[in-house]
Amino acid sequence: MIFNGIEKNSLIEWPGKVSAVLFLGGCSFRCPFCYNSGLVLDPTKLPSFSEKKALNFLEKRKKFLDGVMITGGEPLLEVRVEELIEFIKKVKEFGLLVGLETNGSNPKALAKLLKEKLLSYVAMDIKAPLTSKDYGKLTGVKIDIKKIKRSIGLIKNSSIDYEFRTTVAPLLTEKDILQMATALKGVKKFALQVFRPVDSLINPNLAKMKFFSREELEEIGQKIKENFKKFEIRG
């Protein structure tokens, strides 16, 4: 398995934990507001390193880390699920916790990881209101919304720590956010993330569009925060 990036120490990716962050290239979505266009569209052009090198690094750093967050791209691409499972098992032998960031498009793989108790934390991005049409618009691909809903259910009903979060892209409206909050009512944690108009977007034109400010999201947050045990706005 090939990795396309590493953050040696992070206090942000996994709240309350000191974690290393490993990036896997490739994704099942083509979200126009994605910041990591190179990682999604053509990871072969990015620097890379082997699984062996990743494990060597983690073994040397295990005394200074609580865990490892695996992100992307999308980690749970079907072509590498079995490799990923074996990698996680090796990481856990170091005494490290493992977290995962996912778009929820592969609930079968997610269910397997949860069943085998390989994860201690999951963060899932919620892109849009939970309809195939809305999700297709925000992800740039045809979506089986049943898979997204199944992943939400798996995470919500798991025994591990988790969060759901939404980057409020210019394509989303306040009505969309309210619908998403209603669909996710009762989850442990939900976060709204302020959109950043960076140059690396898959669709650079979005950087020119009007988007919600933090202050505007604070106002929306007042309308939805009671739906969740914990709610926050980032950015």
DABELCOR-V42319 format. One record per residue. N is the residue number from 0. PSI is psi in radians with two decimals (none if undefined). NEAR is the number of other ideal C-beta (glycine too) atoms within 12 Angstrom. D_CENTER is the distance of its C-alpha to the mean C-alpha in Angstrom with 2 decimals. Layout:
# DABELCOR-V42319
N/PSI/NEAR/D_CENTER, N/PSI/NEAR/D_CENTER
This chain:
# DABELCOR-V42319
0/2.39/31/19.48, 1/2.33/26/18.88, 2/2.65/37/16.38, 3/0.25/33/16.14, 4/2.73/26/15.48, 5/2.42/31/15.60, 6/2.03/24/15.50, 7/-0.58/21/18.28, 8/2.26/21/17.83, 9/2.39/25/15.23, 10/0.08/18/15.85, 11/-0.79/20/12.88, 12/-0.63/32/9.63, 13/1.69/35/11.15, 14/2.24/25/13.60, 15/-0.01/18/17.06, 16/2.59/26/16.56, 17/2.04/26/17.55, 18/2.62/37/15.16, 19/2.61/38/15.19, 20/2.17/35/12.08, 21/2.32/44/12.43, 22/2.23/35/11.20, 23/2.35/39/11.90, 24/2.81/32/13.24, 25/2.61/32/13.34, 26/2.64/37/11.30, 27/-0.19/33/12.56, 28/2.88/37/11.97, 29/0.95/28/13.92, 30/2.14/39/12.63, 31/-0.38/31/15.57, 32/0.14/39/13.84, 33/2.34/35/11.37, 34/-0.44/30/12.38, 35/1.04/32/12.19, 36/-0.70/29/14.84, 37/-0.72/26/16.56, 38/-0.58/30/13.75, 39/-0.83/36/13.16, 40/-0.70/25/16.84, 41/1.26/17/18.91, 42/-0.29/26/17.52, 43/-0.33/13/21.11, 44/-0.08/13/22.28, 45/2.76/25/20.16, 46/2.57/17/21.35, 47/2.84/24/20.52, 48/2.77/21/21.50, 49/2.88/18/22.17, 50/-0.70/24/20.88, 51/-0.76/15/24.20, 52/-0.69/18/23.71, 53/-0.77/35/20.31, 54/-0.68/29/22.04, 55/-0.75/17/25.02, 56/-0.82/27/23.10, 57/-0.65/37/21.36, 58/-0.69/21/24.74, 59/-0.52/16/26.41, 60/0.04/25/23.89, 61/-0.50/24/23.41, 62/-0.32/12/25.87, 63/-0.03/18/23.92, 64/2.59/33/20.41, 65/-0.62/28/19.09, 66/-3.03/38/16.29, 67/2.24/47/13.89, 68/2.20/42/10.13, 69/2.16/47/9.19, 70/-2.93/41/6.63, 71/-2.54/39/7.77, 72/-2.73/39/8.66, 73/1.96/40/7.79, 74/-0.59/47/9.15, 75/0.72/42/10.75, 76/2.40/26/13.17, 77/-0.59/20/16.40, 78/-0.27/18/18.52, 79/0.21/28/17.10, 80/-0.83/29/16.16, 81/-0.69/18/19.48, 82/-0.72/24/19.32, 83/-0.72/40/15.98, 84/-0.79/28/17.59, 85/-0.64/19/20.62, 86/-0.79/33/18.83, 87/-0.72/40/17.11, 88/-0.69/20/20.59, 89/-0.69/25/22.10, 90/-0.74/37/19.76, 91/-0.44/25/20.62, 92/-0.35/16/24.26, 93/-0.07/27/23.99, 94/0.25/18/23.33, 95/2.53/37/19.77, 96/2.75/31/16.98, 97/2.26/41/13.80, 98/2.82/40/10.24, 99/2.38/50/7.25, 100/2.25/38/3.49, 101/2.75/46/4.06, 102/-0.03/45/5.59, 103/0.23/43/8.38, 104/-0.16/39/11.02, 105/1.28/32/12.64, 106/-0.50/30/13.68, 107/-0.81/20/16.61, 108/-0.72/36/14.85, 109/-0.76/40/12.63, 110/-0.69/25/16.00, 111/-0.77/22/17.68, 112/-0.71/37/15.48, 113/-0.74/32/15.95, 114/-0.67/17/19.61, 115/0.08/19/20.30, 116/0.77/17/18.89, 117/-0.22/35/16.89, 118/2.53/41/13.93, 119/-0.17/31/14.46, 120/2.42/36/11.11, 121/2.32/44/7.96, 122/2.14/41/5.14, 123/2.27/43/4.59, 124/2.24/42/4.82, 125/2.08/43/8.59, 126/-0.55/45/10.32, 127/3.04/37/13.93, 128/2.61/31/16.64, 129/1.10/32/16.61, 130/2.67/21/19.21, 131/-0.67/21/19.25, 132/-0.87/15/20.91, 133/-0.74/26/18.55, 134/-0.64/37/15.41, 135/-0.69/24/17.39, 136/-0.72/25/18.33, 137/-0.29/40/14.92, 138/-0.24/35/13.46, 139/0.17/28/16.78, 140/2.88/23/17.31, 141/2.33/16/19.03, 142/2.36/30/16.92, 143/1.69/22/18.02, 144/-0.37/27/16.89, 145/-0.60/18/18.19, 146/-0.72/31/15.44, 147/-0.79/39/12.77, 148/-0.62/25/15.12, 149/-0.72/24/15.73, 150/-0.73/39/12.19, 151/-0.80/36/12.29, 152/-0.73/25/15.70, 153/-0.79/31/14.95, 154/-0.82/38/12.49, 155/-0.63/30/14.86, 156/0.10/18/17.83, 157/2.97/26/16.77, 158/0.02/16/18.52, 159/2.93/27/15.69, 160/2.61/24/13.97, 161/2.94/38/10.75, 162/2.68/37/9.31, 163/2.58/41/8.32, 164/2.69/35/7.99, 165/2.18/46/9.44, 166/2.09/38/10.43, 167/1.47/39/14.08, 168/2.78/39/15.18, 169/-0.38/25/18.97, 170/-0.21/31/18.93, 171/2.57/38/18.14, 172/2.95/22/21.12, 173/-0.69/20/21.83, 174/-0.72/16/22.82, 175/-0.79/31/19.45, 176/-0.72/37/17.79, 177/-0.69/23/20.55, 178/-0.72/25/20.09, 179/-0.74/38/16.40, 180/-0.65/34/17.46, 181/-0.74/20/20.27, 182/-0.53/30/18.28, 183/0.11/35/16.02, 184/2.29/21/19.13, 185/-0.14/19/19.53, 186/2.77/33/16.01, 187/-0.76/28/15.92, 188/2.39/29/13.69, 189/2.39/39/12.43, 190/2.43/34/11.83, 191/2.31/43/12.85, 192/2.23/31/12.07, 193/2.29/28/15.09, 194/2.43/33/14.94, 195/2.09/24/16.29, 196/1.26/24/18.85, 197/2.92/18/18.54, 198/-0.33/15/20.47, 199/0.21/20/17.71, 200/2.57/31/16.41, 201/-0.70/29/16.72, 202/1.68/26/19.24, 203/-0.37/17/21.03, 204/-0.42/15/23.10, 205/-0.46/30/20.44, 206/-0.33/22/21.15, 207/-0.14/12/24.64, 208/2.71/18/23.77, 209/2.41/16/24.03, 210/2.87/26/20.94, 211/2.33/31/20.71, 212/2.93/19/21.75, 213/-0.70/20/20.63, 214/-0.72/13/24.00, 215/-0.67/22/23.51, 216/-0.55/31/20.17, 217/-0.71/21/22.08, 218/-0.76/18/24.62, 219/-0.66/31/22.22, 220/-0.60/31/20.67, 221/-0.46/17/24.19, 222/-0.34/20/24.32, 223/-0.20/31/21.24, 224/-0.48/23/20.75, 225/-0.21/15/23.14, 226/-0.26/26/20.89, 227/2.68/27/18.69, 228/-0.61/19/19.67, 229/2.35/21/17.73, 230/2.46/30/16.69, 231/2.83/24/16.05, 232/2.35/29/15.84, 233/2.50/25/14.41, 234/none/24/16.02
